[in-house]
Amino acid sequence: MCDARIVHQLRRAGYRIASLRALVPQLRRARRAEEVASVPVARDAGIAARSRALLEGGAALSAVLCLHGRAA
């Protein structure tokens, strides 16, 4: 029952099923509240890093396209 509540809340927060498949076992292994809290924080940091990389890549691609006369 506890797992179902956790999954429900995480789904409401925008987590997708594929992410939950990896996340829930990590939460089960966590022993202290600090460990539990660190699992989604680490996931969110990874998402932020990937998002920044995508934005930087998009900006670089746009610059290349502009250099070659193709508007982005």
All heavy atoms as TSV, in Angstrom:
chain	resi	resn	atom	element	x	y	z
A	1	MET	N	N	0.819	-1.201	0.000
A	1	MET	CA	C	0.000	0.000	0.000
A	1	MET	C	C	0.855	1.255	0.000
A	1	MET	O	O	0.554	2.207	-0.667
A	1	MET	CB	C	-0.932	-0.047	1.211
A	1	MET	CG	C	-1.874	1.109	1.296
A	1	MET	SD	S	-3.067	1.011	-0.029
A	1	MET	CE	C	-4.220	2.193	0.524
A	2	CYS	N	N	1.934	1.231	0.740
A	2	CYS	CA	C	2.820	2.389	0.808
A	2	CYS	C	C	3.401	2.695	-0.572
A	2	CYS	O	O	3.445	3.851	-0.968
A	2	CYS	CB	C	3.917	2.134	1.828
A	2	CYS	SG	S	4.959	3.579	2.085
A	3	ASP	N	N	3.848	1.666	-1.289
A	3	ASP	CA	C	4.399	1.880	-2.629
A	3	ASP	C	C	3.359	2.508	-3.554
A	3	ASP	O	O	3.685	3.393	-4.340
A	3	ASP	CB	C	4.875	0.558	-3.244
A	3	ASP	CG	C	6.222	0.113	-2.710
A	3	ASP	OD1	O	6.839	0.861	-1.929
A	3	ASP	OD2	O	6.651	-0.995	-3.070
A	4	ALA	N	N	2.127	2.066	-3.445
A	4	ALA	CA	C	1.068	2.606	-4.301
A	4	ALA	C	C	0.856	4.088	-4.035
A	4	ALA	O	O	0.683	4.875	-4.972
A	4	ALA	CB	C	-0.231	1.834	-4.081
A	5	ARG	N	N	0.890	4.485	-2.790
A	5	ARG	CA	C	0.732	5.911	-2.457
A	5	ARG	C	C	1.904	6.724	-2.985
A	5	ARG	O	O	1.715	7.816	-3.520
A	5	ARG	CB	C	0.627	6.096	-0.945
A	5	ARG	CG	C	-0.697	5.695	-0.397
A	5	ARG	CD	C	-0.789	6.089	1.050
A	5	ARG	NE	N	-1.758	5.222	1.671
A	5	ARG	CZ	C	-1.841	4.982	2.943
A	5	ARG	NH1	N	-0.977	5.532	3.775
A	5	ARG	NH2	N	-2.760	4.190	3.434
A	6	ILE	N	N	3.088	6.189	-2.812
A	6	ILE	CA	C	4.276	6.895	-3.292
A	6	ILE	C	C	4.217	7.045	-4.810
A	6	ILE	O	O	4.442	8.136	-5.345
A	6	ILE	CB	C	5.561	6.150	-2.865
A	6	ILE	CG1	C	5.737	6.257	-1.345
A	6	ILE	CG2	C	6.787	6.699	-3.598
A	6	ILE	CD1	C	6.814	5.358	-0.791
A	7	VAL	N	N	3.905	5.970	-5.498
A	7	VAL	CA	C	3.806	6.014	-6.960
A	7	VAL	C	C	2.729	7.004	-7.386
A	7	VAL	O	O	2.934	7.808	-8.301
A	7	VAL	CB	C	3.547	4.607	-7.541
A	7	VAL	CG1	C	3.159	4.678	-9.009
A	7	VAL	CG2	C	4.781	3.736	-7.355
A	8	HIS	N	N	1.594	6.976	-6.716
A	8	HIS	CA	C	0.500	7.903	-7.042
A	8	HIS	C	C	0.966	9.357	-6.915
A	8	HIS	O	O	0.736	10.171	-7.818
A	8	HIS	CB	C	-0.704	7.636	-6.140
A	8	HIS	CG	C	-1.817	8.616	-6.329
A	8	HIS	ND1	N	-2.606	8.626	-7.454
A	8	HIS	CD2	C	-2.251	9.625	-5.540
A	8	HIS	CE1	C	-3.484	9.618	-7.347
A	8	HIS	NE2	N	-3.281	10.239	-6.192
A	9	GLN	N	N	1.621	9.686	-5.817
A	9	GLN	CA	C	2.080	11.055	-5.597
A	9	GLN	C	C	3.154	11.461	-6.614
A	9	GLN	O	O	3.149	12.582	-7.119
A	9	GLN	CB	C	2.607	11.231	-4.171
A	9	GLN	CG	C	1.527	11.182	-3.122
A	9	GLN	CD	C	0.471	12.256	-3.332
A	9	GLN	OE1	O	0.768	13.393	-3.683
A	9	GLN	NE2	N	-0.784	11.896	-3.140
A	10	LEU	N	N	4.057	10.542	-6.899
A	10	LEU	CA	C	5.095	10.848	-7.880
A	10	LEU	C	C	4.498	11.016	-9.276
A	10	LEU	O	O	4.947	11.869	-10.048
A	10	LEU	CB	C	6.183	9.773	-7.865
A	10	LEU	CG	C	7.041	9.758	-6.596
A	10	LEU	CD1	C	7.949	8.533	-6.590
A	10	LEU	CD2	C	7.850	11.034	-6.464
A	11	ARG	N	N	3.492	10.226	-9.615
A	11	ARG	CA	C	2.818	10.384	-10.913
A	11	ARG	C	C	2.151	11.755	-10.987
A	11	ARG	O	O	2.222	12.431	-12.002
A	11	ARG	CB	C	1.779	9.276	-11.146
A	11	ARG	CG	C	2.365	7.915	-11.397
A	11	ARG	CD	C	2.962	7.752	-12.770
A	11	ARG	NE	N	1.922	7.844	-13.778
A	11	ARG	CZ	C	2.068	8.471	-14.939
A	11	ARG	NH1	N	3.195	9.036	-15.256
A	11	ARG	NH2	N	1.078	8.533	-15.794
A	12	ARG	N	N	1.525	12.167	-9.887
A	12	ARG	CA	C	0.886	13.490	-9.849
A	12	ARG	C	C	1.919	14.599	-10.000
A	12	ARG	O	O	1.609	15.674	-10.508
A	12	ARG	CB	C	0.121	13.676	-8.542
A	12	ARG	CG	C	-1.135	12.811	-8.489
A	12	ARG	CD	C	-1.932	13.069	-7.252
A	12	ARG	NE	N	-2.499	14.426	-7.349
A	12	ARG	CZ	C	-2.918	15.117	-6.306
A	12	ARG	NH1	N	-2.846	14.611	-5.098
A	12	ARG	NH2	N	-3.423	16.317	-6.458
A	13	ALA	N	N	3.142	14.329	-9.557
A	13	ALA	CA	C	4.220	15.310	-9.656
A	13	ALA	C	C	4.880	15.308	-11.035
A	13	ALA	O	O	5.797	16.075	-11.285
A	13	ALA	CB	C	5.265	15.046	-8.575
A	14	GLY	N	N	4.436	14.418	-11.919
A	14	GLY	CA	C	4.945	14.416	-13.285
A	14	GLY	C	C	5.936	13.326	-13.620
A	14	GLY	O	O	6.465	13.294	-14.725
A	15	TYR	N	N	6.216	12.437	-12.681
A	15	TYR	CA	C	7.133	11.336	-12.975
A	15	TYR	C	C	6.451	10.364	-13.927
A	15	TYR	O	O	5.279	10.054	-13.788
A	15	TYR	CB	C	7.514	10.592	-11.692
A	15	TYR	CG	C	8.518	11.307	-10.841
A	15	TYR	CD1	C	8.170	12.428	-10.106
A	15	TYR	CD2	C	9.827	10.854	-10.764
A	15	TYR	CE1	C	9.097	13.088	-9.318
A	15	TYR	CE2	C	10.757	11.505	-9.971
A	15	TYR	CZ	C	10.377	12.625	-9.254
A	15	TYR	OH	O	11.292	13.270	-8.473
A	16	ARG	N	N	7.197	9.875	-14.880
A	16	ARG	CA	C	6.674	8.889	-15.828
A	16	ARG	C	C	6.958	7.486	-15.311
A	16	ARG	O	O	7.829	7.283	-14.483
A	16	ARG	CB	C	7.308	9.097	-17.200
A	16	ARG	CG	C	6.943	10.445	-17.793
A	16	ARG	CD	C	7.474	10.532	-19.212
A	16	ARG	NE	N	7.039	11.757	-19.824
A	16	ARG	CZ	C	5.965	11.839	-20.617
A	16	ARG	NH1	N	5.265	10.777	-20.888
A	16	ARG	NH2	N	5.622	12.997	-21.139
A	17	ILE	N	N	6.213	6.518	-15.842
A	17	ILE	CA	C	6.331	5.129	-15.390
A	17	ILE	C	C	7.764	4.617	-15.537
A	17	ILE	O	O	8.298	3.978	-14.629
A	17	ILE	CB	C	5.342	4.218	-16.158
A	17	ILE	CG1	C	3.893	4.632	-15.861
A	17	ILE	CG2	C	5.572	2.755	-15.833
A	17	ILE	CD1	C	3.463	4.488	-14.416
A	18	ALA	N	N	8.402	4.906	-16.645
A	18	ALA	CA	C	9.775	4.425	-16.860
A	18	ALA	C	C	10.710	4.948	-15.763
A	18	ALA	O	O	11.553	4.205	-15.253
A	18	ALA	CB	C	10.276	4.847	-18.235
A	19	SER	N	N	10.547	6.196	-15.385
A	19	SER	CA	C	11.374	6.758	-14.317
A	19	SER	C	C	11.073	6.096	-12.982
A	19	SER	O	O	11.980	5.848	-12.181
A	19	SER	CB	C	11.123	8.261	-14.183
A	19	SER	OG	O	11.475	8.934	-15.353
A	20	LEU	N	N	9.812	5.812	-12.745
A	20	LEU	CA	C	9.413	5.191	-11.475
A	20	LEU	C	C	9.969	3.782	-11.343
A	20	LEU	O	O	10.264	3.338	-10.237
A	20	LEU	CB	C	7.898	5.179	-11.333
A	20	LEU	CG	C	7.272	6.563	-11.152
A	20	LEU	CD1	C	5.757	6.460	-11.155
A	20	LEU	CD2	C	7.774	7.232	-9.901
A	21	ARG	N	N	10.117	3.082	-12.460
A	21	ARG	CA	C	10.690	1.729	-12.409
A	21	ARG	C	C	12.091	1.744	-11.808
A	21	ARG	O	O	12.490	0.827	-11.113
A	21	ARG	CB	C	10.717	1.111	-13.798
A	21	ARG	CG	C	9.389	0.617	-14.237
A	21	ARG	CD	C	9.513	-0.251	-15.488
A	21	ARG	NE	N	8.198	-0.599	-15.942
A	21	ARG	CZ	C	7.663	-0.196	-17.090
A	21	ARG	NH1	N	8.368	0.546	-17.921
A	21	ARG	NH2	N	6.449	-0.545	-17.422
A	22	ALA	N	N	12.841	2.777	-12.096
A	22	ALA	CA	C	14.185	2.903	-11.533
A	22	ALA	C	C	14.157	3.540	-10.151
A	22	ALA	O	O	14.945	3.187	-9.280
A	22	ALA	CB	C	15.062	3.732	-12.464
A	23	LEU	N	N	13.226	4.442	-9.932
A	23	LEU	CA	C	13.181	5.217	-8.698
A	23	LEU	C	C	12.661	4.429	-7.504
A	23	LEU	O	O	13.223	4.509	-6.407
A	23	LEU	CB	C	12.323	6.461	-8.924
A	23	LEU	CG	C	12.256	7.486	-7.818
A	23	LEU	CD1	C	13.632	8.095	-7.587
A	23	LEU	CD2	C	11.254	8.570	-8.163
A	24	VAL	N	N	11.601	3.671	-7.679
A	24	VAL	CA	C	10.974	2.961	-6.551
A	24	VAL	C	C	11.939	1.986	-5.880
A	24	VAL	O	O	12.022	1.975	-4.643
A	24	VAL	CB	C	9.649	2.289	-6.981
A	24	VAL	CG1	C	9.120	1.371	-5.899
A	24	VAL	CG2	C	8.615	3.364	-7.302
A	25	PRO	N	N	12.706	1.182	-6.606
A	25	PRO	CA	C	13.673	0.319	-5.907
A	25	PRO	C	C	14.693	1.105	-5.092
A	25	PRO	O	O	15.088	0.678	-4.006
A	25	PRO	CB	C	14.352	-0.465	-7.037
A	25	PRO	CG	C	13.373	-0.450	-8.145
A	25	PRO	CD	C	12.666	0.873	-8.039
A	26	GLN	N	N	15.108	2.270	-5.590
A	26	GLN	CA	C	16.039	3.104	-4.829
A	26	GLN	C	C	15.383	3.591	-3.541
A	26	GLN	O	O	16.023	3.633	-2.491
A	26	GLN	CB	C	16.492	4.299	-5.660
A	26	GLN	CG	C	17.372	3.929	-6.820
A	26	GLN	CD	C	17.698	5.138	-7.679
A	26	GLN	OE1	O	17.028	6.159	-7.633
A	26	GLN	NE2	N	18.743	5.011	-8.481
A	27	LEU	N	N	14.122	3.956	-3.631
A	27	LEU	CA	C	13.399	4.400	-2.439
A	27	LEU	C	C	13.253	3.269	-1.427
A	27	LEU	O	O	13.363	3.487	-0.222
A	27	LEU	CB	C	12.018	4.945	-2.819
A	27	LEU	CG	C	12.014	6.249	-3.602
A	27	LEU	CD1	C	10.609	6.570	-4.087
A	27	LEU	CD2	C	12.574	7.384	-2.765
A	28	ARG	N	N	13.018	2.062	-1.908
A	28	ARG	CA	C	12.892	0.904	-1.000
A	28	ARG	C	C	14.197	0.626	-0.259
A	28	ARG	O	O	14.177	0.226	0.897
A	28	ARG	CB	C	12.495	-0.337	-1.786
A	28	ARG	CG	C	11.059	-0.366	-2.172
A	28	ARG	CD	C	10.736	-1.705	-2.809
A	28	ARG	NE	N	9.432	-1.650	-3.425
A	28	ARG	CZ	C	9.141	-2.190	-4.596
A	28	ARG	NH1	N	10.073	-2.843	-5.282
A	28	ARG	NH2	N	7.934	-2.103	-5.086
A	29	ARG	N	N	15.325	0.819	-0.950
A	29	ARG	CA	C	16.625	0.554	-0.322
A	29	ARG	C	C	17.021	1.630	0.676
A	29	ARG	O	O	17.853	1.400	1.537
A	29	ARG	CB	C	17.709	0.424	-1.393
A	29	ARG	CG	C	17.630	-0.862	-2.182
A	29	ARG	CD	C	18.875	-1.061	-3.035
A	29	ARG	NE	N	19.059	-0.006	-4.028
A	29	ARG	CZ	C	18.573	-0.028	-5.258
A	29	ARG	NH1	N	17.849	-1.051	-5.661
A	29	ARG	NH2	N	18.809	0.955	-6.098
A	30	ALA	N	N	16.441	2.811	0.560
A	30	ALA	CA	C	16.799	3.920	1.445
A	30	ALA	C	C	16.365	3.592	2.868
A	30	ALA	O	O	15.290	3.053	3.104
A	30	ALA	CB	C	16.127	5.203	0.964
A	31	ARG	N	N	17.223	3.898	3.814
A	31	ARG	CA	C	16.963	3.579	5.214
A	31	ARG	C	C	16.514	4.786	6.032
A	31	ARG	O	O	15.787	4.646	6.986
A	31	ARG	CB	C	18.230	3.003	5.866
A	31	ARG	CG	C	18.708	1.730	5.223
A	31	ARG	CD	C	17.854	0.567	5.673
A	31	ARG	NE	N	18.359	-0.662	5.103
A	31	ARG	CZ	C	17.598	-1.536	4.485
A	31	ARG	NH1	N	16.322	-1.342	4.357
A	31	ARG	NH2	N	18.120	-2.632	3.989
A	32	ARG	N	N	16.992	5.965	5.687
A	32	ARG	CA	C	16.673	7.159	6.465
A	32	ARG	C	C	15.928	8.152	5.593
A	32	ARG	O	O	16.000	8.118	4.368
A	32	ARG	CB	C	17.955	7.805	6.981
A	32	ARG	CG	C	18.763	6.920	7.907
A	32	ARG	CD	C	19.985	7.653	8.434
A	32	ARG	NE	N	20.539	8.570	7.451
A	32	ARG	CZ	C	21.785	8.525	6.995
A	32	ARG	NH1	N	22.610	7.637	7.431
A	32	ARG	NH2	N	22.203	9.393	6.111
A	33	ALA	N	N	15.233	9.065	6.244
A	33	ALA	CA	C	14.463	10.075	5.520
A	33	ALA	C	C	15.360	10.885	4.582
A	33	ALA	O	O	14.947	11.225	3.470
A	33	ALA	CB	C	13.756	10.999	6.500
A	34	GLU	N	N	16.593	11.160	5.012
A	34	GLU	CA	C	17.505	11.935	4.168
A	34	GLU	C	C	17.830	11.180	2.884
A	34	GLU	O	O	17.968	11.777	1.816
A	34	GLU	CB	C	18.813	12.249	4.916
A	34	GLU	CG	C	18.636	13.100	6.148
A	34	GLU	CD	C	18.259	12.297	7.380
A	34	GLU	OE1	O	18.522	11.072	7.429
A	34	GLU	OE2	O	17.681	12.888	8.290
A	35	GLU	N	N	17.977	9.862	2.981
A	35	GLU	CA	C	18.268	9.056	1.791
A	35	GLU	C	C	17.083	9.063	0.840
A	35	GLU	O	O	17.256	9.163	-0.376
A	35	GLU	CB	C	18.606	7.625	2.194
A	35	GLU	CG	C	19.913	7.487	2.936
A	35	GLU	CD	C	20.132	6.070	3.462
A	35	GLU	OE1	O	19.159	5.306	3.555
A	35	GLU	OE2	O	21.281	5.747	3.780
A	36	VAL	N	N	15.880	8.949	1.405
A	36	VAL	CA	C	14.668	8.964	0.575
A	36	VAL	C	C	14.560	10.303	-0.143
A	36	VAL	O	O	14.285	10.359	-1.339
A	36	VAL	CB	C	13.410	8.687	1.425
A	36	VAL	CG1	C	12.141	8.923	0.628
A	36	VAL	CG2	C	13.442	7.268	1.973
A	37	ALA	N	N	14.793	11.386	0.578
A	37	ALA	CA	C	14.679	12.719	-0.012
A	37	ALA	C	C	15.732	12.954	-1.085
A	37	ALA	O	O	15.496	13.701	-2.039
A	37	ALA	CB	C	14.787	13.782	1.071
A	38	SER	N	N	16.890	12.316	-0.961
A	38	SER	CA	C	17.965	12.556	-1.920
A	38	SER	C	C	17.712	11.885	-3.273
A	38	SER	O	O	18.261	12.325	-4.288
A	38	SER	CB	C	19.300	12.091	-1.350
A	38	SER	OG	O	19.362	10.683	-1.303
A	39	VAL	N	N	16.896	10.852	-3.309
A	39	VAL	CA	C	16.665	10.126	-4.566
A	39	VAL	C	C	16.007	11.021	-5.616
A	39	VAL	O	O	16.544	11.175	-6.721
A	39	VAL	CB	C	15.859	8.827	-4.317
A	39	VAL	CG1	C	15.447	8.184	-5.628
A	39	VAL	CG2	C	16.674	7.854	-3.471
A	40	PRO	N	N	14.861	11.660	-5.332
A	40	PRO	CA	C	14.288	12.532	-6.373
A	40	PRO	C	C	15.125	13.779	-6.627
A	40	PRO	O	O	15.143	14.292	-7.736
A	40	PRO	CB	C	12.899	12.895	-5.846
A	40	PRO	CG	C	12.823	12.419	-4.454
A	40	PRO	CD	C	13.954	11.495	-4.207
A	41	VAL	N	N	15.852	14.261	-5.625
A	41	VAL	CA	C	16.703	15.431	-5.824
A	41	VAL	C	C	17.792	15.105	-6.849
A	41	VAL	O	O	18.062	15.902	-7.756
A	41	VAL	CB	C	17.318	15.902	-4.483
A	41	VAL	CG1	C	18.397	16.936	-4.712
A	41	VAL	CG2	C	16.229	16.453	-3.576
A	42	ALA	N	N	18.393	13.926	-6.727
A	42	ALA	CA	C	19.420	13.516	-7.684
A	42	ALA	C	C	18.822	13.377	-9.077
A	42	ALA	O	O	19.435	13.781	-10.071
A	42	ALA	CB	C	20.057	12.202	-7.236
A	43	ARG	N	N	17.625	12.826	-9.164
A	43	ARG	CA	C	16.957	12.680	-10.458
A	43	ARG	C	C	16.690	14.052	-11.069
A	43	ARG	O	O	16.946	14.289	-12.250
A	43	ARG	CB	C	15.647	11.923	-10.291
A	43	ARG	CG	C	14.857	11.814	-11.582
A	43	ARG	CD	C	13.434	11.327	-11.295
A	43	ARG	NE	N	12.622	11.387	-12.463
A	43	ARG	CZ	C	11.897	12.440	-12.838
A	43	ARG	NH1	N	11.897	13.532	-12.135
A	43	ARG	NH2	N	11.165	12.416	-13.928
A	44	ASP	N	N	16.193	14.975	-10.256
A	44	ASP	CA	C	15.900	16.315	-10.755
A	44	ASP	C	C	17.164	17.029	-11.216
A	44	ASP	O	O	17.150	17.757	-12.207
A	44	ASP	CB	C	15.180	17.138	-9.686
A	44	ASP	CG	C	13.766	16.637	-9.423
A	44	ASP	OD1	O	13.240	15.839	-10.229
A	44	ASP	OD2	O	13.193	17.026	-8.390
A	45	ALA	N	N	18.272	16.829	-10.517
A	45	ALA	CA	C	19.540	17.441	-10.925
A	45	ALA	C	C	19.971	16.899	-12.282
A	45	ALA	O	O	20.468	17.648	-13.133
A	45	ALA	CB	C	20.610	17.190	-9.872
A	46	GLY	N	N	19.769	15.610	-12.495
A	46	GLY	CA	C	20.100	15.011	-13.784
A	46	GLY	C	C	19.247	15.569	-14.909
A	46	GLY	O	O	19.745	15.846	-16.009
A	47	ILE	N	N	17.973	15.752	-14.635
A	47	ILE	CA	C	17.066	16.332	-15.640
A	47	ILE	C	C	17.487	17.762	-15.958
A	47	ILE	O	O	17.516	18.167	-17.125
A	47	ILE	CB	C	15.606	16.286	-15.153
A	47	ILE	CG1	C	15.119	14.843	-15.131
A	47	ILE	CG2	C	14.704	17.163	-16.026
A	47	ILE	CD1	C	13.775	14.657	-14.463
A	48	ALA	N	N	17.837	18.529	-14.930
A	48	ALA	CA	C	18.261	19.914	-15.146
A	48	ALA	C	C	19.531	19.963	-15.991
A	48	ALA	O	O	19.643	20.789	-16.907
A	48	ALA	CB	C	18.468	20.620	-13.809
A	49	ALA	N	N	20.468	19.077	-15.706
A	49	ALA	CA	C	21.718	19.049	-16.474
A	49	ALA	C	C	21.454	18.687	-17.933
A	49	ALA	O	O	22.016	19.305	-18.846
A	49	ALA	CB	C	22.698	18.064	-15.841
A	50	ARG	N	N	20.595	17.694	-18.155
A	50	ARG	CA	C	20.274	17.310	-19.537
A	50	ARG	C	C	19.532	18.439	-20.255
A	50	ARG	O	O	19.764	18.693	-21.437
A	50	ARG	CB	C	19.462	16.023	-19.559
A	50	ARG	CG	C	20.294	14.791	-19.270
A	50	ARG	CD	C	19.546	13.497	-19.511
A	50	ARG	NE	N	18.331	13.356	-18.742
A	50	ARG	CZ	C	18.282	12.926	-17.473
A	50	ARG	NH1	N	19.375	12.577	-16.851
A	50	ARG	NH2	N	17.122	12.823	-16.851
A	51	SER	N	N	18.654	19.122	-19.546
A	51	SER	CA	C	17.910	20.238	-20.143
A	51	SER	C	C	18.849	21.357	-20.560
A	51	SER	O	O	18.724	21.913	-21.653
A	51	SER	CB	C	16.864	20.773	-19.156
A	51	SER	OG	O	15.902	19.790	-18.882
A	52	ARG	N	N	19.801	21.687	-19.682
A	52	ARG	CA	C	20.784	22.717	-20.030
A	52	ARG	C	C	21.594	22.303	-21.254
A	52	ARG	O	O	21.846	23.114	-22.151
A	52	ARG	CB	C	21.714	22.997	-18.850
A	52	ARG	CG	C	21.123	23.919	-17.800
A	52	ARG	CD	C	22.160	24.367	-16.795
A	52	ARG	NE	N	22.795	23.255	-16.108
A	52	ARG	CZ	C	22.321	22.666	-15.019
A	52	ARG	NH1	N	21.189	23.061	-14.490
A	52	ARG	NH2	N	22.966	21.660	-14.463
A	53	ALA	N	N	22.006	21.045	-21.289
A	53	ALA	CA	C	22.789	20.553	-22.428
A	53	ALA	C	C	21.982	20.645	-23.719
A	53	ALA	O	O	22.522	21.033	-24.767
A	53	ALA	CB	C	23.248	19.117	-22.175
A	54	LEU	N	N	20.701	20.322	-23.660
A	54	LEU	CA	C	19.853	20.421	-24.853
A	54	LEU	C	C	19.708	21.869	-25.304
A	54	LEU	O	O	19.760	22.166	-26.501
A	54	LEU	CB	C	18.477	19.813	-24.580
A	54	LEU	CG	C	18.429	18.290	-24.535
A	54	LEU	CD1	C	17.090	17.820	-23.986
A	54	LEU	CD2	C	18.663	17.717	-25.923
A	55	LEU	N	N	19.515	22.780	-24.346
A	55	LEU	CA	C	19.404	24.196	-24.693
A	55	LEU	C	C	20.694	24.717	-25.308
A	55	LEU	O	O	20.680	25.447	-26.303
A	55	LEU	CB	C	19.040	25.019	-23.451
A	55	LEU	CG	C	17.608	24.852	-22.953
A	55	LEU	CD1	C	17.442	25.526	-21.594
A	55	LEU	CD2	C	16.623	25.421	-23.956
A	56	GLU	N	N	21.829	24.350	-24.717
A	56	GLU	CA	C	23.120	24.782	-25.254
A	56	GLU	C	C	23.353	24.199	-26.645
A	56	GLU	O	O	23.845	24.887	-27.546
A	56	GLU	CB	C	24.238	24.386	-24.300
A	56	GLU	CG	C	24.217	25.176	-23.004
A	56	GLU	CD	C	25.131	24.604	-21.933
A	56	GLU	OE1	O	25.821	23.586	-22.184
A	56	GLU	OE2	O	25.154	25.177	-20.831
A	57	GLY	N	N	22.967	22.939	-26.824
A	57	GLY	CA	C	23.113	22.315	-28.140
A	57	GLY	C	C	22.230	22.982	-29.169
A	57	GLY	O	O	22.646	23.205	-30.317
A	58	GLY	N	N	21.016	23.321	-28.772
A	58	GLY	CA	C	20.108	24.023	-29.678
A	58	GLY	C	C	20.631	25.389	-30.062
A	58	GLY	O	O	20.551	25.805	-31.224
A	59	ALA	N	N	21.204	26.095	-29.086
A	59	ALA	CA	C	21.781	27.416	-29.369
A	59	ALA	C	C	22.974	27.288	-30.314
A	59	ALA	O	O	23.125	28.093	-31.245
A	59	ALA	CB	C	22.199	28.098	-28.076
A	60	ALA	N	N	23.809	26.282	-30.101
A	60	ALA	CA	C	24.963	26.072	-30.973
A	60	ALA	C	C	24.515	25.726	-32.389
A	60	ALA	O	O	25.075	26.229	-33.372
A	60	ALA	CB	C	25.860	24.975	-30.405
A	61	LEU	N	N	23.505	24.887	-32.512
A	61	LEU	CA	C	22.982	24.524	-33.829
A	61	LEU	C	C	22.398	25.742	-34.522
A	61	LEU	O	O	22.633	25.965	-35.717
A	61	LEU	CB	C	21.926	23.427	-33.695
A	61	LEU	CG	C	21.242	22.984	-34.988
A	61	LEU	CD1	C	22.259	22.448	-35.991
A	61	LEU	CD2	C	20.190	21.940	-34.692
A	62	SER	N	N	21.681	26.562	-33.786
A	62	SER	CA	C	21.116	27.777	-34.354
A	62	SER	C	C	22.213	28.701	-34.870
A	62	SER	O	O	22.096	29.269	-35.959
A	62	SER	CB	C	20.274	28.502	-33.298
A	62	SER	OG	O	19.753	29.697	-33.820
A	63	ALA	N	N	23.294	28.826	-34.108
A	63	ALA	CA	C	24.411	29.670	-34.540
A	63	ALA	C	C	25.032	29.144	-35.824
A	63	ALA	O	O	25.345	29.924	-36.739
A	63	ALA	CB	C	25.459	29.742	-33.422
A	64	VAL	N	N	25.202	27.836	-35.919
A	64	VAL	CA	C	25.764	27.236	-37.131
A	64	VAL	C	C	24.843	27.472	-38.318
A	64	VAL	O	O	25.293	27.841	-39.411
A	64	VAL	CB	C	26.026	25.727	-36.925
A	64	VAL	CG1	C	26.332	25.034	-38.243
A	64	VAL	CG2	C	27.153	25.516	-35.926
A	65	LEU	N	N	23.553	27.279	-38.114
A	65	LEU	CA	C	22.610	27.502	-39.200
A	65	LEU	C	C	22.595	28.951	-39.661
A	65	LEU	O	O	22.518	29.235	-40.862
A	65	LEU	CB	C	21.207	27.064	-38.789
A	65	LEU	CG	C	21.013	25.565	-38.594
A	65	LEU	CD1	C	19.621	25.264	-38.025
A	65	LEU	CD2	C	21.236	24.798	-39.877
A	66	CYS	N	N	22.690	29.865	-38.714
A	66	CYS	CA	C	22.722	31.300	-39.069
A	66	CYS	C	C	23.995	31.635	-39.854
A	66	CYS	O	O	23.953	32.444	-40.784
A	66	CYS	CB	C	22.635	32.157	-37.818
A	66	CYS	SG	S	20.974	32.183	-37.114
A	67	LEU	N	N	25.107	31.012	-39.515
A	67	LEU	CA	C	26.349	31.253	-40.241
A	67	LEU	C	C	26.240	30.803	-41.692
A	67	LEU	O	O	26.880	31.364	-42.568
A	67	LEU	CB	C	27.510	30.507	-39.568
A	67	LEU	CG	C	28.065	31.127	-38.293
A	67	LEU	CD1	C	29.123	30.200	-37.674
A	67	LEU	CD2	C	28.668	32.497	-38.594
A	68	HIS	N	N	25.441	29.787	-41.919
A	68	HIS	CA	C	25.305	29.245	-43.278
A	68	HIS	C	C	24.056	29.787	-43.968
A	68	HIS	O	O	23.603	29.221	-44.975
A	68	HIS	CB	C	25.274	27.726	-43.231
A	68	HIS	CG	C	26.599	27.140	-42.782
A	68	HIS	ND1	N	27.740	27.242	-43.521
A	68	HIS	CD2	C	26.930	26.500	-41.657
A	68	HIS	CE1	C	28.737	26.687	-42.876
A	68	HIS	NE2	N	28.284	26.209	-41.728
A	69	GLY	N	N	23.493	30.869	-43.432
A	69	GLY	CA	C	22.364	31.537	-44.094
A	69	GLY	C	C	21.040	30.842	-43.955
A	69	GLY	O	O	20.117	31.130	-44.709
A	70	ARG	N	N	20.930	29.932	-43.016
A	70	ARG	CA	C	19.644	29.250	-42.798
A	70	ARG	C	C	19.088	29.713	-41.462
A	70	ARG	O	O	19.644	29.414	-40.419
A	70	ARG	CB	C	19.822	27.748	-42.779
A	70	ARG	CG	C	20.330	27.211	-44.091
A	70	ARG	CD	C	20.419	25.708	-44.039
A	70	ARG	NE	N	21.005	25.200	-45.255
A	70	ARG	CZ	C	22.138	24.567	-45.320
A	70	ARG	NH1	N	22.836	24.314	-44.245
A	70	ARG	NH2	N	22.595	24.130	-46.469
A	71	ALA	N	N	18.015	30.419	-41.498
A	71	ALA	CA	C	17.403	30.911	-40.252
A	71	ALA	C	C	16.864	29.730	-39.467
A	71	ALA	O	O	16.288	28.796	-40.027
A	71	ALA	CB	C	16.276	31.893	-40.565
A	72	ALA	N	N	17.035	29.791	-38.172
A	72	ALA	CA	C	16.549	28.695	-37.300
A	72	ALA	C	C	15.094	28.900	-36.978
A	72	ALA	O	O	14.565	29.941	-36.971
A	72	ALA	CB	C	17.360	28.659	-36.026
